[in-house]
Amino acid sequence: MKNGILALILGSLTFAALAESSQDDLVKRGEYLARAGDCVACHTSKGGAAFAGGLPMATPIGTIYSTNITPDPATGIGAYSYDDFQKAVRQGVAKNGDTLYPAMPYPSYAVVSDEDMKALYAYFMHGVAPVGQPKPGERHSLAAVDALAAGDLARDFCARRESVPA
């Protein structure tokens, strides 16, 4: 009986260690992918904390500021589920439904595999320190942004219709 309990305890500890090792590997892969994708370039303001956003991007419709992608639940993506995260990266739609275009080039990330997306999510949720930094107020023409978003939605809808078998 003692041997059975000891085996059960050792098995549980081994499983927990493997799960932790697997999570660590996923976070490391996500870090590699975030570096390869150069996420820090757009999501870090000059002199700011890594991935805390706030980088101004001058566009023809006004200045747009990059978002905080640290796991801070109030000002970053800490309250994002995996589905919220992948939708933002692949479709350019934030958790609250706002469109992230034109600043977020989501079509470039739409082809990221599920495994890589899960690794990126693990990295941003467990490998990046949360930073409570609100996004500066944006100054742009909302009508122009809405027009761009409407065009993107129409393009995406048409692309999806073309890919559905008749």
N, C-alpha and C positions, 0 to 999 in steps of 0.2 A: 504494500500500500504506500509506504514512504517513497519507494522508488518511482511509483506512478505519479505521485504528487510532485516529486522533484523533477521528473521528466516533463510534466505539464508546465511547471514554473520555468524551466530552462527553455522549453519550446516557445513559451510566450515571450520571454526576454529576447530570444533569437529573432522571432517574428517582429518584435518592436524595433530591434536594431536594424533589421533589413528594411523595414518601412521608413525609418529615419534616414538610412543611407540612400534609399530610393528618392526620398524627398530632397535630400541634399544634392543628389545628382541632377534632379530636375531643376533645382534652383541654379546650379552651376551652368547647366545647358541654357537656361533662360538668360543668365548673365551674358554668356557668349553671344547669344542671338541679339540681345539688346545692344551689345557693343557692335556687332556686325551691322545691325540696322541703324546705328548711330542715333538712337533715341535721345541721348543726352544733348545732341546738337540743337534740337528744337525745343526740348522740354527743360532747359536750364538757362536762366537769365544770366547775363554777365555779372560775375561775382556772387551768384546765388547758389543755393544748395542743389545738388544733382537731382534732376527730375522734378523739381518743385515748380516748374513752369514759370510763367511771367515774362518769357522772351518776347519782345515786341517784333511784330512782322508787319512792315509797311506794305499795304496792298493798294490797288487803285480805288478800292471802296473804303479805305481807312485802315487804321492800325488794329491788328488782331493780336492777342496775347496767347501764348501757348498755355496749355492746361497743366496742372499739377498731377503727375502720375505716380506720386508716392502713395503708400497705403494709408495716408491720413484719412480717417472716415469723414471729416467735415469739409476739407478743402481739396482732397485728392480722390483717389479711386478705392479707398479702403472699404467703402460700402458696396463696391461692385462685386457681383457674382461672376463666375467664369463666363456665363452667357452674356452679361452686361459688357464685360471686357472684350470678348471676341467680337461682339456687335459693334463696339466703338472702333476697334482696330480694322475690322473687315468691311464694315458698312458705313462708318463715319457717323454713327448715331450714339449720343451720350445716354447714360442711364435715365436722365430726365426727358429724353426724346429730342433734345436739341441736336441740330446737325453740326458736325465738326468741320465741315467743308466750308471755305476753301483752305483753311489752315492744315487740316489733317488729310494727307494724300492717301486716303483709304484704298483706292483702287490698286495701289502698289502693294498693299498688304492683304488683299482679298485672297490671294493664292497660298498664304501661309498654311502649312499643314496643321491638323488638329494637335498633333504631338508637339510641334513647335509652339503653337499658340498656348498650350497648357504649360509649357516650360516658361514662356514669357510671363504668363499670369503668376506662376509660382515664384518667379524671381521678383516681380514687382510687389507681390504680397508678402514675401518672406525674406527677400534678400536686400531690400531697399528700406532705409529708415524713413518712417513717416515724418513729413514736414508740414506743419500747419501754416500754409501760406496761401491766402486767397488770391485769386486772379485779379490783376488790375482791371479797372473799368475799361471796356472796349469802346472805341470811338470809330464807328463805321455806319454806313447806310444800311439799315436793316432791310429796306426794300431790295437793295442790290443783293444782299446775302440770301434773302428769300427767293429771289429770281434765280440765283445760281443753284440753290438747293432744289427748287422745282425742276429745273433743267436736269439736274443730276438724278433726281427721283424718276423722271420720265425716261432718261437713258437707261437707268438700272432696271426699270420695269420692262422696257423693250428687250433688254439683254436677257432677262429671265424668261420672257415669253419665247424668245428664239431658242432657248436651251431646253424647253419642255417638249418632249416628243408629242407629235400630233396623234 
